[in-house]
Amino acid sequence: MRHETMRGTPTVMLVDNWTDLWRVAVVGALTYPALILLLRLSGKRSLAKMNAFDLVVTVAIGSTLATILLSRDVALIEGFAALVVLLGLQLAATWLSVRSRTVRRLLKSTPTLLVRDGCLLDGPMREQRVTDEEVQQAVRSQGIGDLSQVAAVVLETDGSLSVISAAQAGDWSALRAVEGATTDWRP
């Protein structure tokens, strides 16, 4: 914040109001452990690798926490209530997605096949906005130097790339739920 001095020269004020600074410290000290407790109670799913749904919830929680800390207009108990509601909704949505295929499809994307038997699949790669270089990097990171040694590369729901070597493809049962993977293309 800039404040004017008597001569009209702007100066930077480090603390505008000591009471507000103490409020942030106290509310932060109370809110942070409460958030950790709520996250622990909501289960490991809340802290797992994020898909789009998880990212939205995480951003909402972060925004709520910032509002609780910085806004005098939000009472501490209202902030706690907002965090409980957000985490409760996430818990309910993930609980429902485990039990309902329809809810799961609404909330989460499906994995997509990007490489099949060493061949890059241009259509799915274009649809998912994945470049050849990104796929090649994922293959290299698995210690594979030849695409012909790759049975499949899958873009997972969290945005990561899974590489399955031809030597470890097995019966392909792990690809059952992958978009673009069908059992009729395997020998």
Protein Blocks (a to p, Z undefined) as FASTA:
>chain_A
ZZddfkopacddfblblklmmmmmmmmmmmmmmmmmmmmmnojklmmccdfklmmmmmmm
mmmmmmmmmmmklcfklmmmmmmmmmmmmmmmmmmmmmpmklmmmmpccdddfbgghiac
fklmmmnopafklmmmmmmmnopabfklpfbdcddfkopacdddfklnmnolmmmmpghi
afklpZZ
